[in-house]
Amino acid sequence: MSWVSQIARPDIVALEAYEHAAWEPELTRLHANELPWRIPGDESCAGLNRYPEPQPRALIERLAGLYRVAADALLVGRGSDEAIDLLVRSFCRAGEDAVVACTPTFGMYAVAARIQGARLLDVPLRASEGFALDVSGVLARCTPAVKLVFLCSPNNPTGNLLSEAGILAIADALAARALVVVDEAYIEFAGRESLAQQVRRRPQLAVLRTLSKAHGLAGARCGALIADPEVIALLRKVIAPYAIPQLALEALLALLEPPQLAAMRERIALVRAERERMRAALARLPGVTHVWPSDANFLLAQFTDATAALERARAARLLVRDARAYPGLPHALRITVGTAAQNEQLLEAWR
């Protein structure tokens, strides 16, 4: 029995996947109970009266090339959120298995665990060390019940990269025992290589990527899980058969061409420059007591009166994220880096 079969839910391992209508686009489709006509106003290439391709090969190959991984090591879905949900549902038995997360961090790991009925084990990041990863703390919590360890790097909401050596040390210690999932939603803003290249050598490692942030495609709802092909095959049993709608698929393929990727890299450079300008400007404001360094497209700042800061931003018709509900951040707000004009408008509201 393979290591994936040993740690995944036995009923998912034994599951016979839903058999969607065969995908043979060169043939006339009279097998999927679709309407044979396009409706007026449908200007899509393939026709919205037809189901889209399950796990569309063109998109998978495009993303596999972008992330420099094999196509059979990549699953596409509706943002990273869907992959998180699929992982927890596929690996965790309700009331028996557990998930480790390192707070303060992205809330969907906890939500997915609670929906599934898995226990959530919290290993706080080391706040006094810039929210550093507690490697020994994570490993100490990883009993045989732990099937997934979620590590967000750069971390949301703190913005810092986690130690690559620490992440790999955890993955090596948990080989064949658990899956270590690194969420790299913001990695493009960090100037560090993705850990996706480590997956082939470390099958116990998985990496989440998204088009929502650096690519500016949050509304298209497309993310990717990069993992051992056996993990991908398991999750393909669980994912809904038509994960990417046709209009989104056509837009994504057009927006992942080389000119768009070059423009994306230019935008990343602008965000990084504006991020550092904003960090310095925020630190000079009298109501701000601390601004943490960031490798993402946002900044986390501590205020003497976060409520007043929120109200002043809203009065200026601007929204920032109230981060005070996160553990250890009772006075913090998270600020997305906007355009230079938007950022200046926010700074003026807080001056």
SULNOR-V569883 format. One record per residue. N is the residue number from 1. D_CENTER is the distance of its C-alpha to the mean C-alpha in Angstrom with 2 decimals. Layout:
# SULNOR-V569883
n->N d_center->D_CENTER
n->N d_center->D_CENTER
This chain:
# SULNOR-V569883
n->1 d_center->30.15
n->2 d_center->26.91
n->3 d_center->24.63
n->4 d_center->21.89
n->5 d_center->24.62
n->6 d_center->25.73
n->7 d_center->22.57
n->8 d_center->21.15
n->9 d_center->22.80
n->10 d_center->26.23
n->11 d_center->26.36
n->12 d_center->23.19
n->13 d_center->24.67
n->14 d_center->27.86
n->15 d_center->26.36
n->16 d_center->27.72
n->17 d_center->25.06
n->18 d_center->26.01
n->19 d_center->27.98
n->20 d_center->26.99
n->21 d_center->29.60
n->22 d_center->30.21
n->23 d_center->28.64
n->24 d_center->31.66
n->25 d_center->31.47
n->26 d_center->34.82
n->27 d_center->36.60
n->28 d_center->37.53
n->29 d_center->35.36
n->30 d_center->37.60
n->31 d_center->35.59
n->32 d_center->32.64
n->33 d_center->34.64
n->34 d_center->33.33
n->35 d_center->35.58
n->36 d_center->37.32
n->37 d_center->37.33
n->38 d_center->34.84
n->39 d_center->35.05
n->40 d_center->36.45
n->41 d_center->33.96
n->42 d_center->31.54
n->43 d_center->31.05
n->44 d_center->28.21
n->45 d_center->29.01
n->46 d_center->28.81
n->47 d_center->29.96
n->48 d_center->28.09
n->49 d_center->30.76
n->50 d_center->29.20
n->51 d_center->26.18
n->52 d_center->23.51
n->53 d_center->23.03
n->54 d_center->21.00
n->55 d_center->18.19
n->56 d_center->19.73
n->57 d_center->21.04
n->58 d_center->21.28
n->59 d_center->17.62
n->60 d_center->16.71
n->61 d_center->19.35
n->62 d_center->18.28
n->63 d_center->14.69
n->64 d_center->16.26
n->65 d_center->18.65
n->66 d_center->16.22
n->67 d_center->14.32
n->68 d_center->17.76
n->69 d_center->17.26
n->70 d_center->19.40
n->71 d_center->18.82
n->72 d_center->19.35
n->73 d_center->16.47
n->74 d_center->13.86
n->75 d_center->12.88
n->76 d_center->11.78
n->77 d_center->10.88
n->78 d_center->10.34
n->79 d_center->6.81
n->80 d_center->3.91
n->81 d_center->6.48
n->82 d_center->9.12
n->83 d_center->8.16
n->84 d_center->7.96
n->85 d_center->11.20
n->86 d_center->12.70
n->87 d_center->12.43
n->88 d_center->14.11
n->89 d_center->16.61
n->90 d_center->17.52
n->91 d_center->18.06
n->92 d_center->19.28
n->93 d_center->22.72
n->94 d_center->23.34
n->95 d_center->25.53
n->96 d_center->25.50
n->97 d_center->22.24
n->98 d_center->19.93
n->99 d_center->16.44
n->100 d_center->16.20
n->101 d_center->13.99
n->102 d_center->15.07
n->103 d_center->15.83
n->104 d_center->15.54
n->105 d_center->11.76
n->106 d_center->8.99
n->107 d_center->11.18
n->108 d_center->9.44
n->109 d_center->10.22
n->110 d_center->13.77
n->111 d_center->14.01
n->112 d_center->13.13
n->113 d_center->15.57
n->114 d_center->18.20
n->115 d_center->18.13
n->116 d_center->18.78
n->117 d_center->21.37
n->118 d_center->19.98
n->119 d_center->20.98
n->120 d_center->18.60
n->121 d_center->19.77
n->122 d_center->19.00
n->123 d_center->19.59
n->124 d_center->19.62
n->125 d_center->18.72
n->126 d_center->22.02
n->127 d_center->22.45
n->128 d_center->25.76
n->129 d_center->24.23
n->130 d_center->21.59
n->131 d_center->19.08
n->132 d_center->19.47
n->133 d_center->18.24
n->134 d_center->21.04
n->135 d_center->21.33
n->136 d_center->24.55
n->137 d_center->23.38
n->138 d_center->20.42
n->139 d_center->22.84
n->140 d_center->25.47
n->141 d_center->23.41
n->142 d_center->22.51
n->143 d_center->25.32
n->144 d_center->25.66
n->145 d_center->24.01
n->146 d_center->20.59
n->147 d_center->18.62
n->148 d_center->15.03
n->149 d_center->14.04
n->150 d_center->10.59
n->151 d_center->10.47
n->152 d_center->8.23
n->153 d_center->9.78
n->154 d_center->10.53
n->155 d_center->10.49
n->156 d_center->10.09
n->157 d_center->12.91
n->158 d_center->15.08
n->159 d_center->13.78
n->160 d_center->15.11
n->161 d_center->14.30
n->162 d_center->15.01
n->163 d_center->17.94
n->164 d_center->17.33
n->165 d_center->20.60
n->166 d_center->19.64
n->167 d_center->16.47
n->168 d_center->18.69
n->169 d_center->21.49
n->170 d_center->19.58
n->171 d_center->18.54
n->172 d_center->22.18
n->173 d_center->23.62
n->174 d_center->21.70
n->175 d_center->22.49
n->176 d_center->23.47
n->177 d_center->22.85
n->178 d_center->19.13
n->179 d_center->15.75
n->180 d_center->13.81
n->181 d_center->10.03
n->182 d_center->8.61
n->183 d_center->5.07
n->184 d_center->6.07
n->185 d_center->4.44
n->186 d_center->8.16
n->187 d_center->10.05
n->188 d_center->12.28
n->189 d_center->13.84
n->190 d_center->14.77
n->191 d_center->17.31
n->192 d_center->16.42
n->193 d_center->15.97
n->194 d_center->12.90
n->195 d_center->13.58
n->196 d_center->13.23
n->197 d_center->17.01
n->198 d_center->17.55
n->199 d_center->16.45
n->200 d_center->19.83
n->201 d_center->21.76
n->202 d_center->19.79
n->203 d_center->18.98
n->204 d_center->17.90
n->205 d_center->14.76
n->206 d_center->11.54
n->207 d_center->8.66
n->208 d_center->5.16
n->209 d_center->5.49
n->210 d_center->5.60
n->211 d_center->9.04
n->212 d_center->8.64
n->213 d_center->9.38
n->214 d_center->11.85
n->215 d_center->13.02
n->216 d_center->13.82
n->217 d_center->12.98
n->218 d_center->11.20
n->219 d_center->14.23
n->220 d_center->14.01
n->221 d_center->10.99
n->222 d_center->9.88
n->223 d_center->7.01
n->224 d_center->8.18
n->225 d_center->8.70
n->226 d_center->11.26
n->227 d_center->13.74
n->228 d_center->17.47
n->229 d_center->19.13
n->230 d_center->20.49
n->231 d_center->17.15
n->232 d_center->16.20
n->233 d_center->19.68
n->234 d_center->19.34
n->235 d_center->16.25
n->236 d_center->18.04
n->237 d_center->20.67
n->238 d_center->18.53
n->239 d_center->16.43
n->240 d_center->18.41
n->241 d_center->20.68
n->242 d_center->19.83
n->243 d_center->16.07
n->244 d_center->16.31
n->245 d_center->19.22
n->246 d_center->21.89
n->247 d_center->21.81
n->248 d_center->18.10
n->249 d_center->18.77
n->250 d_center->21.78
n->251 d_center->20.19
n->252 d_center->17.24
n->253 d_center->19.83
n->254 d_center->21.97
n->255 d_center->19.36
n->256 d_center->18.26
n->257 d_center->21.87
n->258 d_center->22.99
n->259 d_center->24.32
n->260 d_center->21.09
n->261 d_center->19.21
n->262 d_center->22.04
n->263 d_center->21.78
n->264 d_center->18.06
n->265 d_center->19.13
n->266 d_center->21.87
n->267 d_center->19.68
n->268 d_center->17.51
n->269 d_center->20.89
n->270 d_center->22.01
n->271 d_center->19.06
n->272 d_center->19.59
n->273 d_center->23.30
n->274 d_center->23.06
n->275 d_center->20.72
n->276 d_center->23.51
n->277 d_center->26.19
n->278 d_center->24.60
n->279 d_center->24.22
n->280 d_center->27.90
n->281 d_center->29.00
n->282 d_center->27.27
n->283 d_center->28.82
n->284 d_center->32.22
n->285 d_center->32.02
n->286 d_center->34.41
n->287 d_center->32.13
n->288 d_center->29.27
n->289 d_center->29.72
n->290 d_center->26.76
n->291 d_center->23.87
n->292 d_center->21.41
n->293 d_center->20.55
n->294 d_center->17.14
n->295 d_center->15.17
n->296 d_center->12.71
n->297 d_center->13.87
n->298 d_center->15.19
n->299 d_center->17.89
n->300 d_center->18.72
n->301 d_center->22.45
n->302 d_center->25.00
n->303 d_center->27.82
n->304 d_center->31.29
n->305 d_center->30.96
n->306 d_center->27.42
n->307 d_center->28.91
n->308 d_center->31.23
n->309 d_center->28.53
n->310 d_center->26.47
n->311 d_center->29.71
n->312 d_center->30.69
n->313 d_center->27.42
n->314 d_center->27.78
n->315 d_center->31.42
n->316 d_center->30.40
n->317 d_center->28.22
n->318 d_center->24.96
n->319 d_center->22.06
n->320 d_center->20.25
n->321 d_center->18.08
n->322 d_center->20.20
n->323 d_center->18.62
n->324 d_center->21.77
n->325 d_center->20.59
n->326 d_center->18.34
n->327 d_center->20.49
n->328 d_center->22.56
n->329 d_center->21.91
n->330 d_center->24.88
n->331 d_center->25.57
n->332 d_center->22.28
n->333 d_center->20.78
n->334 d_center->17.59
n->335 d_center->18.52
n->336 d_center->16.49
n->337 d_center->18.40
n->338 d_center->20.29
n->339 d_center->23.23
n->340 d_center->26.14
n->341 d_center->28.10
n->342 d_center->25.53
n->343 d_center->25.07
n->344 d_center->28.85
n->345 d_center->29.31
n->346 d_center->27.16
n->347 d_center->29.04
n->348 d_center->32.30
n->349 d_center->31.51
n->350 d_center->31.00
n->351 d_center->34.06
